[in-house]
């Protein structure tokens, strides 16, 4: 299974974590567990907001408003 690095930014703070998943969207089920308590109260972003980053390979992003962003990078196979 590929290893993905997730970079979460919220209100000027940055959090990173890594998980092995079958696909980059696989983090939606349990990714909140690995984040600080301050972010656990946020709703899970919708899969419809999950998109490939323009002009990048193996990079995806989730944009939810101006304060919240998740960038996913396939780190290695």
C-alpha distances in whole Angstrom, upper triangle without the diagonal:
4,7,9,13,15,19,22,25,28,32,31,29,25,23,19,16,12,10,6,6,5,8,11,13,11,13,16,16,16,16,20,20,19,22,25,28,29,27,26,29,28,27,23,23,23,21,23,24,20,20,19,21,24,24,21,18,14,16,17,20,21,25,27,31,32,31,27,24,20,19,15,14,11,11,9,7
4,6,10,13,16,19,22,26,29,29,26,23,20,17,14,10,8,6,6,6,8,9,12,11,12,16,17,17,16,19,20,18,20,24,27,28,25,25,28,26,26,22,22,22,19,22,22,18,18,17,18,21,21,17,14,11,13,14,17,19,23,25,28,29,28,25,22,18,16,12,10,7,7,6,4
4,7,10,13,16,20,23,26,26,23,19,17,13,10,7,6,4,7,9,9,9,12,11,11,15,16,15,14,17,17,15,17,21,24,25,22,23,26,24,24,21,21,22,20,22,21,18,18,17,18,21,21,17,15,11,12,14,16,18,21,24,27,27,26,23,20,16,14,10,9,6,6,6,6
4,6,10,13,16,19,23,22,20,16,14,11,8,6,6,6,7,10,9,7,10,10,9,13,14,14,12,15,16,14,15,19,22,22,20,20,23,21,21,18,17,19,17,19,18,15,15,14,15,18,18,15,13,9,9,10,12,14,18,20,23,24,22,19,16,12,10,6,6,4,5,7,9
4,7,10,13,16,20,19,16,13,11,7,6,4,7,9,10,13,12,9,12,12,10,13,15,14,11,14,15,12,13,16,20,20,17,18,22,20,20,17,17,19,18,20,18,15,16,15,14,18,18,15,14,11,10,11,12,14,16,19,21,21,20,17,14,10,8,6,5,6,6,9,12
4,6,10,13,17,16,14,10,8,6,5,6,8,11,12,14,12,9,11,11,9,11,14,12,9,11,13,11,11,14,17,17,14,15,18,16,17,14,14,16,15,18,15,13,14,14,13,17,18,15,15,12,10,10,9,11,13,15,18,18,16,13,10,7,6,5,7,9,10,13,15
4,7,10,13,12,10,7,6,5,7,9,11,14,15,18,16,12,14,15,12,13,16,15,11,12,14,12,11,13,16,16,13,15,18,16,17,15,14,17,17,19,16,14,15,15,13,17,18,16,16,14,11,11,9,10,12,14,16,15,13,11,8,6,5,6,8,12,12,16,18
4,7,10,10,8,6,5,6,9,11,13,17,17,20,18,14,14,15,12,13,15,14,10,10,13,11,9,11,13,12,10,12,14,12,14,12,12,15,16,17,14,13,15,16,15,18,20,18,19,17,13,12,10,9,10,11,13,13,10,7,6,4,7,9,12,15,16,19,22
4,7,6,6,5,6,9,12,15,17,20,21,23,21,17,17,19,16,16,19,17,14,13,16,14,11,12,14,12,10,13,15,12,14,14,13,16,18,19,15,15,16,17,16,19,21,19,21,19,16,14,11,11,10,11,11,10,7,6,5,6,9,12,14,18,18,22,25
4,6,5,7,8,12,14,18,20,23,23,26,23,20,19,21,17,17,19,18,15,13,16,15,11,11,13,10,8,12,12,10,13,13,13,16,18,19,16,16,18,20,18,21,24,22,24,22,19,17,14,12,11,10,10,9,5,5,7,9,12,15,18,21,22,26,28
4,6,9,11,15,18,21,23,27,27,30,27,23,23,24,21,20,23,21,18,16,19,18,14,13,14,11,10,14,14,12,15,16,16,19,21,22,19,20,21,23,21,23,26,25,27,26,22,20,17,15,13,12,11,9,5,7,10,12,15,18,21,25,25,29,32
4,7,10,13,17,20,23,26,27,30,27,24,24,25,22,22,24,23,19,18,20,18,15,14,16,13,13,16,17,15,18,19,18,21,23,24,20,21,22,23,21,23,25,24,26,25,21,20,17,16,14,14,13,11,8,9,10,13,15,18,20,24,24,28,31
4,7,10,14,17,20,24,25,28,26,22,22,23,20,20,22,20,17,15,17,15,12,11,13,11,10,14,16,14,17,18,17,21,23,24,21,21,22,23,21,23,25,24,25,24,20,19,17,16,15,15,15,13,10,10,11,12,14,16,19,22,22,25,28
4,7,10,14,17,20,21,24,23,19,20,21,17,18,20,18,15,14,16,13,10,11,14,12,11,14,16,15,18,17,17,20,21,23,20,19,20,20,18,21,23,21,22,20,17,17,14,14,14,15,16,14,11,10,10,10,11,13,15,18,18,22,25
4,7,11,13,17,18,22,20,17,18,18,14,16,18,15,12,11,13,10,7,8,12,11,10,12,15,14,16,16,16,19,20,22,19,18,20,20,19,22,24,21,22,20,17,16,14,14,15,16,17,16,13,11,11,9,11,12,14,17,16,20,22
4,7,10,14,16,19,18,15,16,16,13,15,17,14,11,12,13,9,8,10,14,14,12,14,17,16,18,16,17,19,20,22,19,18,19,19,18,21,22,19,19,17,15,15,14,14,16,17,19,19,16,14,12,10,10,10,11,13,13,16,19
4,7,10,13,16,15,13,14,13,10,13,14,12,9,10,11,7,8,11,14,15,13,14,18,17,18,16,17,19,19,22,20,18,19,19,19,22,23,20,20,16,15,15,15,15,18,19,21,21,19,16,14,11,11,10,11,12,11,14,17
4,7,10,13,13,11,13,12,10,13,14,12,10,12,12,9,11,14,18,19,17,17,20,20,20,17,18,20,19,22,20,18,19,18,18,22,23,19,18,15,14,14,15,16,19,21,23,24,21,18,16,13,12,9,9,10,9,11,13
4,6,10,10,10,11,9,8,11,12,10,9,12,12,10,12,16,19,20,18,17,21,20,20,17,17,19,18,21,20,17,19,18,19,23,24,20,18,15,15,15,16,17,20,21,25,25,23,20,17,14,13,10,11,10,10,11,12
4,7,9,9,11,9,9,13,13,12,11,15,15,13,16,20,22,24,21,20,24,23,22,19,19,20,18,22,21,18,19,19,20,23,24,20,18,14,15,15,17,18,22,24,27,28,26,23,20,16,15,12,12,10,10,10,9
4,5,7,8,6,7,10,11,11,11,15,15,14,17,21,23,24,21,20,23,22,21,17,18,18,16,19,19,16,17,17,19,22,23,20,17,13,14,14,16,17,21,22,26,27,26,22,20,16,15,12,12,10,11,11,10
4,7,8,7,10,12,12,14,14,18,18,18,20,24,26,28,24,23,26,24,23,19,19,18,16,19,19,16,17,16,19,22,23,20,17,13,15,14,17,18,22,24,27,29,28,24,21,18,17,13,13,11,13,12,10
4,5,5,8,11,12,14,13,17,18,18,20,23,25,26,23,22,25,23,21,17,16,16,13,15,16,12,13,12,15,18,19,16,14,10,12,11,13,15,18,20,24,26,25,21,19,15,14,10,11,9,12,12,11
4,5,7,9,11,13,11,15,17,16,17,21,23,23,20,20,22,20,18,15,14,14,11,13,13,9,10,10,12,16,17,14,12,9,9,8,10,11,15,17,21,22,21,18,15,11,10,7,8,7,11,12,12
4,5,6,9,11,10,13,15,16,16,20,22,22,18,18,20,18,16,12,11,10,8,11,11,8,10,11,14,17,19,17,15,12,11,9,10,10,14,15,19,21,20,17,14,11,11,9,11,11,14,16,16
4,6,7,8,9,12,14,14,16,19,21,22,18,17,20,18,16,12,13,12,10,14,14,11,14,15,17,21,22,20,18,14,14,12,13,13,17,18,22,24,22,19,17,13,13,11,13,12,15,16,15
4,5,6,5,9,10,10,12,16,17,18,15,14,16,15,14,10,11,12,11,14,14,11,14,15,17,21,23,20,19,15,14,12,12,12,15,16,20,21,20,16,14,11,12,10,12,12,14,16,16
4,6,6,8,10,12,12,16,17,17,14,13,14,13,11,7,8,9,8,12,12,10,14,16,18,21,24,21,20,17,16,13,12,11,14,14,18,20,18,15,14,11,13,12,15,15,18,19,20
4,6,8,9,11,13,16,17,18,15,13,15,14,12,9,11,11,11,15,15,14,17,19,21,25,27,25,24,20,19,17,16,15,17,17,21,23,21,18,17,14,16,15,17,18,20,21,21
4,6,6,8,10,13,14,16,13,11,13,13,12,10,12,14,14,18,17,16,19,21,22,26,28,25,24,21,20,18,17,16,18,18,21,23,21,17,17,14,16,15,17,18,19,20,21
4,5,6,7,11,12,14,11,9,13,12,12,9,11,13,13,17,16,14,17,19,20,23,26,23,22,19,17,15,14,13,16,16,19,20,18,14,13,11,13,12,14,15,17,19,20
4,5,5,8,9,10,7,6,9,9,9,8,11,13,15,18,17,16,19,21,22,25,28,25,25,22,20,18,16,14,16,15,18,19,16,13,13,12,14,14,17,19,20,22,23
4,6,8,9,11,9,7,11,12,12,11,14,17,18,21,20,19,22,24,25,28,31,28,27,24,22,20,19,18,20,19,21,23,20,17,17,15,17,17,19,20,21,23,24
4,7,9,11,10,9,13,13,15,13,15,18,19,22,21,19,22,23,23,27,29,26,25,22,20,19,18,17,19,19,22,22,19,16,16,14,15,15,17,18,18,20,22
4,7,8,6,7,10,11,13,12,14,17,19,22,20,19,21,23,23,26,28,26,25,22,20,19,17,16,17,17,19,19,16,13,13,12,14,15,17,19,19,22,24
4,5,6,7,10,11,14,14,16,20,22,24,22,22,24,26,25,29,31,28,29,26,23,22,20,18,19,18,20,20,16,14,15,14,17,18,20,22,22,25,27
4,5,5,7,10,13,14,17,20,22,25,23,23,26,28,28,31,33,31,31,29,26,24,22,20,20,19,20,20,17,15,17,17,20,21,23,25,26,28,30
4,6,7,8,12,14,16,19,22,24,22,22,25,27,26,30,32,30,31,28,26,24,21,19,18,16,17,17,14,13,15,15,19,20,23,26,26,29,31
4,5,6,9,10,12,16,18,20,18,18,21,23,23,26,29,27,28,25,22,20,17,15,15,13,15,15,12,10,12,12,16,17,20,23,24,27,28
4,5,8,9,12,15,18,20,19,19,22,24,25,28,31,29,29,26,24,21,19,16,17,15,17,18,15,13,14,14,17,18,22,24,24,27,29
4,6,9,12,15,18,20,19,20,23,26,26,29,32,31,31,28,26,23,20,17,17,14,16,17,14,13,15,16,19,21,24,26,28,30,32
4,6,9,12,15,17,15,16,20,22,23,26,29,28,28,26,23,20,17,14,13,11,12,14,12,10,12,13,17,18,22,24,26,29,30
4,6,9,12,14,13,14,18,21,22,25,28,27,28,25,22,19,16,13,13,10,12,15,13,11,13,13,17,18,22,24,26,28,29
4,6,9,12,11,11,15,18,19,23,26,24,24,22,19,16,14,11,12,10,13,15,14,11,11,11,14,15,19,20,23,25,26
4,7,8,7,8,12,15,16,19,23,21,22,20,17,13,11,7,8,7,10,13,13,9,9,9,12,13,17,19,22,24,25
4,5,6,7,11,14,16,19,23,22,22,20,17,14,12,8,10,9,12,15,15,12,12,12,14,15,18,20,23,25,26
4,5,5,9,12,14,17,20,19,19,17,15,12,10,8,10,11,14,17,18,15,13,12,13,13,16,18,21,23,23
4,5,8,12,14,16,20,19,19,18,16,12,11,9,10,11,14,17,18,15,14,13,15,15,18,20,23,25,25
4,6,10,12,14,18,17,18,17,14,10,8,5,6,7,10,13,14,12,10,10,12,13,16,18,21,24,25
4,7,9,12,15,14,15,13,11,7,6,5,7,10,13,15,16,13,10,9,9,10,13,15,18,20,21
4,6,9,12,11,12,11,9,6,6,7,9,12,15,16,17,15,12,11,10,10,12,14,17,19,20
4,6,9,8,8,8,6,4,6,9,11,15,17,18,19,17,13,12,10,9,10,12,15,17,18
4,6,6,8,8,6,5,6,9,11,15,17,17,18,16,12,11,8,9,10,12,15,17,19
4,6,9,10,9,9,10,12,13,17,18,18,20,18,15,14,12,13,13,15,18,20,21
4,7,10,9,11,12,16,17,20,22,22,23,21,18,17,14,14,13,15,17,19,20
4,7,6,8,11,14,16,20,22,22,22,20,17,15,12,11,10,11,13,15,17
4,6,9,12,15,18,22,24,24,25,22,18,16,13,11,9,9,11,12,14
4,7,10,14,17,20,23,23,23,21,17,14,11,8,6,5,8,10,11
4,7,11,13,17,19,20,20,17,13,11,7,6,5,7,9,12,14
4,7,10,14,16,17,17,14,11,8,6,5,7,9,12,15,16
4,6,10,13,13,14,11,7,6,4,6,9,12,14,17,19
4,7,10,11,12,8,6,5,6,8,12,15,17,20,22
4,6,8,9,6,5,7,9,12,15,18,20,24,25
4,7,7,5,6,9,12,14,18,21,23,26,28
4,6,6,8,11,14,17,21,24,26,29,31
4,6,8,12,14,18,21,24,26,29,32
4,7,10,13,17,20,23,25,28,31
4,7,10,14,17,20,22,25,27
4,7,10,13,17,18,22,24
4,7,10,13,15,18,20
4,7,10,12,15,18
4,7,9,12,14
4,6,9,11
4,6,8
4,7
4
